[in-house]
């Protein structure tokens, strides 16, 4: 009997000591364990996110593809064959001044920016592929980046003076293709036109290619959430502008050329009925509002002819 009771007594302390040994840790080793665990979590988190060098290499790859391969001809012309009838019927798109655009040779299209549809509707102005700068945030999703790049987009880091994107645009123009630039740098969804940046003036001076001012009107009202609403879209193209290529391009000179280009874009915008046209309403002849609007639209083409 004593031996039977002695055996449980000798076994009971063993499970009691095991959790005690598991809970009580050496003060010198506990912080190391916690540090190791936190370091392990940090290693997992940093490994899941691409480094800045990887992102830069990815953006450079898309720019290189635009230079070496260009657009995907099957995808580009298939989508164009679908988009053009859709824009002409559902959006009642009107394209004014297409006769000003050369059919061959390098061409720079400078336009205002109101909607994500702008690159697509501007691409219908010419019967050849167009390339355009798109913000680098659009290239963060792989499938979206591949699709946009195949349609002619190449990334630009806005606000950072992206020299690689400018070099890509210069190379595309040098081989005789067409590039679309939005001088505002971002979308201006409502109200008057935004302030342009001098990158378009610098590009025009460094390449010496003709610059066609383009105004897009009505695209900001097309999309509401995921719905594409039947709103009227109009585009107007002015006569291309040419600027001499100086030996050295200064910021002041680039800013002056940008102002000249943007003034022509604003003229096309006001002709279409943009907000900027309302500022001169006090100078119009007296009469009912409808008559004043007609008088304003009659005078705009004459002003454009004098400016050209």
Residue pairs with C-beta under 8 A, 6 or more apart in sequence:
25 33
50 58
58 139
58 145
59 136
59 139
59 155
59 157
59 164
60 164
62 139
62 145
62 149
62 154
62 155
63 154
63 155
63 164
63 165
63 168
65 149
66 131
66 149
66 152
66 153
66 154
66 168
66 172
67 168
67 171
67 172
70 129
70 152
70 177
71 129
71 131
71 150
71 151
71 152
72 150
72 151
75 150
75 151
76 129
76 150
76 151
76 152
79 151
80 123
80 124
83 120
83 124
84 124
87 93
87 120
87 121
87 124
87 233
90 228
90 230
91 218
91 222
91 230
91 231
91 232
91 233
92 230
92 232
92 233
93 121
93 124
93 232
93 233
93 234
93 235
94 232
94 233
94 234
94 235
95 124
95 125
95 235
95 237
96 234
96 235
96 236
96 237
97 236
97 237
97 238
97 268
98 125
98 126
98 237
100 212
100 237
100 238
100 239
100 240
101 107
101 125
101 126
101 212
101 237
101 240
102 210
102 240
103 126
103 127
103 128
104 176
105 176
105 209
106 173
106 174
106 175
106 176
106 177
106 178
106 207
106 209
106 210
107 126
107 173
107 178
107 179
107 209
107 210
107 212
107 240
108 173
108 178
108 179
108 181
108 200
108 203
108 204
108 207
108 209
108 210
108 211
108 212
109 122
109 125
109 130
109 178
109 179
109 180
109 181
109 211
109 212
109 214
110 181
110 182
110 183
110 200
110 211
110 212
110 213
110 214
110 261
110 262
110 265
111 118
111 122
111 180
111 181
111 182
111 213
111 214
111 215
111 216
111 265
112 182
112 184
112 188
112 193
112 194
112 214
112 215
112 216
112 265
112 269
113 182
113 184
113 186
113 187
113 188
113 216
114 187
114 188
114 189
114 216
114 217
114 219
114 220
115 187
115 189
115 216
115 219
115 220
115 222
115 223
116 187
116 223
117 219
117 222
117 223
117 233
118 182
118 216
118 219
119 130
119 132
119 134
119 153
119 180
121 216
121 219
121 233
121 235
122 130
122 132
122 180
122 214
122 216
122 235
123 129
123 130
123 152
123 180
125 214
125 235
125 237
126 178
128 177
128 178
129 152
129 177
129 178
130 152
130 177
130 178
130 179
130 180
131 152
131 153
131 154
131 169
131 172
131 177
131 178
131 179
131 180
132 152
132 153
132 154
132 179
132 180
132 181
132 182
133 153
133 154
133 155
133 156
133 165
133 169
133 179
133 180
133 181
133 182
134 148
134 153
134 154
134 155
134 156
135 155
135 156
135 158
135 186
136 155
136 156
136 157
136 158
138 144
138 145
138 148
138 153
138 155
139 145
139 148
139 149
139 155
145 155
154 165
154 168
155 165
156 162
156 165
157 165
158 185
158 186
159 185
166 199
166 202
166 203
169 179
169 181
169 203
170 203
170 206
170 207
172 179
173 179
173 203
173 207
173 209
174 207
181 199
181 200
181 203
183 196
183 197
183 199
183 200
183 258
183 261
183 262
183 265
184 193
184 194
184 195
184 196
184 197
185 194
185 197
185 199
186 194
188 194
189 220
190 220
191 275
192 274
192 275
192 276
193 262
193 265
193 266
193 269
193 274
193 276
196 258
196 259
196 261
196 262
197 258
198 251
198 254
198 255
198 257
198 258
199 254
199 258
200 211
200 257
200 258
200 261
201 253
201 254
201 255
201 256
201 257
201 258
201 259
201 260
201 261
202 249
202 254
202 257
202 258
204 211
204 241
204 243
204 257
204 261
205 243
205 244
205 245
205 246
205 249
205 253
205 254
205 257
206 245
206 249
207 245
208 242
208 243
208 244
208 245
210 240
210 241
210 242
211 240
211 241
211 242
211 243
211 261
212 237
212 238
212 239
212 240
212 241
213 237
213 238
213 241
213 261
213 264
213 265
213 267
213 268
214 235
214 236
214 237
214 238
214 265
214 268
215 235
215 236
215 265
215 266
215 268
215 269
215 271
215 272
215 274
216 233
216 234
216 235
217 233
217 234
217 235
217 236
217 269
217 272
217 273
217 274
218 231
218 232
218 233
218 234
219 231
219 233
221 229
221 231
222 228
222 229
222 231
222 233
223 229
234 272
236 268
236 269
236 271
236 272
237 268
238 264
238 265
238 267
238 268
238 304
238 308
239 308
241 260
241 261
241 264
243 257
246 253
263 307
264 307
266 274
266 276
267 300
267 303
267 304
267 307
268 304
269 276
269 277
270 276
270 277
270 300
271 277
271 297
271 300
271 301
271 304
273 297
277 296
277 300
280 296
281 292
281 296
284 292
284 295
284 296
285 292
285 295
286 292
287 295
